[in-house]
Amino acid sequence: MQEGQPGQRWLDKFITTDEDLLKMKEQVKLLAPVHYPVMILGESGTGKEIIARALHGSRTGCFVAINCAAISEQLVESELFGHVKGSFTGAYNDKQGLLSRAHNGTAFLDEIGDLPYPLQAKLLRAIQQKTIRRVGSVDDEDISCRIVCATHKDIQMELNETFRLDLFYRLSTFMLVIKPLAERPLSDFMELSKYFGGTDEDAERLFNNRSRMKGNMRQVEQYFIRKRVLGTVDWE
């Protein structure tokens, strides 16, 4: 990944001084040009989508994202694979799915751990065969996209219960783990405070409360928004 490329610009947004996370950023540079799937593990708000966008690199196709936990089980199949007109109530037109829209690009499957179990077999087939079949269609369509997925769950504890073992091993050729803020050093909070226009006092305050920051980066951003608007922040 060269300086100035889109992927590098996203990687620069992932602010850290942590040794393990710096190594992870170097891995992202190596993984960006290749076509293998990547699984990103980390708590909500740790920056999984930023890393996914960095992995997209300089691909000519689109970066298309779907949150598997935010869409009903009835609609997620259509969102992933598309549908043909008349295939179900409300299907008034043909629709292209995420895996087709990401042609020559990246399909980012956020919260993959919440993908309904029956659809996991269909996703596995799509990845292995590089073809998809829209809901209501009898024809296969070729796809050419890079799969990046992410989850906040300890997905390995759910294998063969709520998540298919074969799909996990297909998606996890490469795994990237993002530490929560609770495990990151004071220097990270110093850098984040600078990024948001804060002070060393802000950084120390956030660091001392890091165990309570379940929202991770979203909570840091909220802290500085409240400070900017209200002039002060009542942590309690």
TILUMRO-367185 format. One record per residue (C-alpha): residue in one letter; x, y, z. Coordinates in pm, whole numbers, padded with zeros to 5 digits, always signed. Each point is the difference from the previous one (the first is absolute). Layout:
aXYZ;...
//
This chain:
m+00000+00000+00000;q+00161+00323-00115;e-00029+00338+00169;g-00283+00202-00148;q-00208-00302-00101;p-00359-00012+00127;g+00077-00294+00229;q+00292+00180+00159;r-00213+00306+00066;w-00250-00216+00189;l+00280-00173+00189;d+00129+00340+00111;k-00337+00061+00166;f+00060-00296+00230;i+00194+00176+00275;t+00216-00209+00230;t+00342-00031+00158;d-00070-00350+00133;e+00265-00247-00116;d-00246-00277-00086;l-00227+00234-00193;l+00292+00150-00190;k+00090-00354-00107;m-00362-00049-00106;k+00019+00314-00216;e+00306-00144-00171;q-00195-00320-00066;v-00279+00207-00157;k+00251+00141-00248;l+00101-00352-00100;l-00359-00122-00022;a-00145+00294-00194;p+00118-00115-00348;v-00100-00368+00034;h-00340-00157-00061;y-00028-00231+00302;p-00277+00054+00258;v+00086+00179+00323;m-00184-00017+00333;i+00026+00297+00237;l-00071-00059+00367;g-00066+00276+00249;e-00251+00162+00230;s-00256+00246-00131;g+00156+00338-00072;t+00361-00117-00030;g+00037+00095-00367;k-00077-00321-00187;e-00150+00179-00300;i+00302+00233-00025;i+00224-00306-00027;a-00238-00158-00252;r+00017+00313-00216;a+00379-00002+00027;l-00003-00363-00122;h-00206+00113-00302;g+00317+00177-00111;s+00004+00127-00357;r-00258-00241-00141;t-00193+00142-00293;g-00337-00136+00114;c-00222+00126+00280;f+00034-00051+00373;v-00346-00127+00095;a-00094-00061+00363;i-00286-00179+00170;n-00066-00037+00373;c-00130-00354+00037;a-00145+00084+00343;a-00197+00303-00118;i-00214-00169-00266;s-00285-00241+00060;e+00058-00367-00076;q-00261+00025-00274;l+00185+00278-00184;v+00366-00085+00053;e-00001-00266-00274;s-00129+00254-00252;e+00255+00258+00117;l+00287-00244-00043;f-00100-00182-00318;g-00267+00217-00161;h-00341-00104-00125;v-00208-00013-00317;k-00324+00183-00053;g-00299-00176+00152;s+00204-00241+00213;f-00176+00115+00318;t-00248+00263+00114;g+00153+00341-00061;a+00249-00118-00262;y-00126+00241-00267;n+00329+00009-00191;d+00314-00206-00046;k+00261+00087+00262;q+00373-00048-00005;g+00145-00136+00322;l+00303+00118+00195;l+00228-00272-00135;s-00079+00107-00356;r+00024+00375+00068;a+00348-00054+00142;h+00131-00128-00337;n+00379+00048-00010;g-00032+00158+00343;t-00062-00100+00361;a-00309-00145+00166;f+00020+00087+00369;l-00221-00225+00213;d-00018+00172+00336;e-00120-00201+00301;i+00034-00323-00198;g-00062-00189+00324;d-00366+00104-00022;l-00054-00137-00350;p-00294-00244+00018;y+00122-00359+00006;p-00198-00110-00311;l+00168+00271-00210;q+00349-00097+00108;a-00002-00301-00234;k-00104+00221-00292;l+00275+00250+00078;l+00255-00283+00023;r-00105-00125-00344;a+00025+00351-00143;i+00355+00039+00131;q+00113-00343-00118;q-00170+00000-00340;k+00025+00376-00061;t-00363-00004-00110;i-00326+00115+00156;r-00365-00068-00069;r-00250+00278+00059;v-00311-00069+00206;g-00263-00136-00238;s+00246-00072-00282;v+00111-00331-00150;d+00315+00143-00158;d+00345+00040+00151;e+00199+00322-00042;d+00375+00036+00025;i+00139+00229+00268;s+00345+00145+00046;c+00041+00174+00333;r+00225-00013+00300;i-00174-00109+00321;v+00086+00180+00323;c-00208-00076+00308;a-00007+00119+00358;t-00158-00097+00330;h+00003+00107+00363;k-00085-00354+00108;d+00238-00270+00118;i-00105-00191-00308;q+00227-00297+00065;m-00208-00081+00309;e-00311-00032-00218;l+00133-00231-00271;n-00249-00268-00102;e-00260+00158+00230;t-00096+00331-00159;f+00286+00027-00249;r+00109-00256-00256;l+00347-00144+00048;d+00063-00025-00376;l-00097+00364-00060;f+00220+00116+00286;y+00304-00172-00147;r-00080+00139-00345;l-00020+00356+00134;s+00284-00009+00252;t+00302-00069-00220;f+00125+00327+00147;m-00124+00139+00330;l+00063+00347+00136;v-00072+00075+00366;i-00066+00356+00116;k+00057+00067+00369;p-00266+00195+00190;l+00098+00335+00146;a+00000-00161+00345;e+00317-00188-00100;r+00180+00285-00172;p+00278+00220+00146;l-00017+00360+00120;s+00193+00107-00309;d-00296-00107-00216;f-00230+00227+00198;m+00251+00283-00037;e-00004-00042-00379;l-00379-00026-00011;s-00035+00313+00212;k+00223+00190-00244;y-00206-00130-00293;f-00323+00131+00156;g+00155+00329+00110;g+00017-00090+00367;t+00264+00034+00270;d+00230-00230+00194;e-00248+00036+00289;d-00275-00138-00224;a+00222-00291-00097;e+00080-00085+00361;r-00366+00025+00097;l-00104-00235-00277;f+00285-00239+00078;n-00097-00015+00368;n-00356-00087-00103;r+00098-00239-00279;s-00155-00306+00167;r-00342+00169-00027;m+00037+00084-00369;k-00208-00281-00147;g-00074+00217-00303;n+00373+00036-00074;m+00068+00262-00269;r-00364+00104-00018;q+00015+00086+00369;v+00321+00200-00046;e-00162+00197-00281;q-00310+00064+00215;y+00223+00129+00279;f+00156+00265-00222;i-00332+00095-00161;r-00151+00063+00344;k+00304+00196+00107;r-00012+00211-00316;v-00370+00075+00033;l-00035+00031+00377;g+00350+00118+00087;t+00044-00272+00259;v-00073-00368+00045;d-00158-00159+00304;w+00134-00353-00033;e-00243-00129+00255;
//
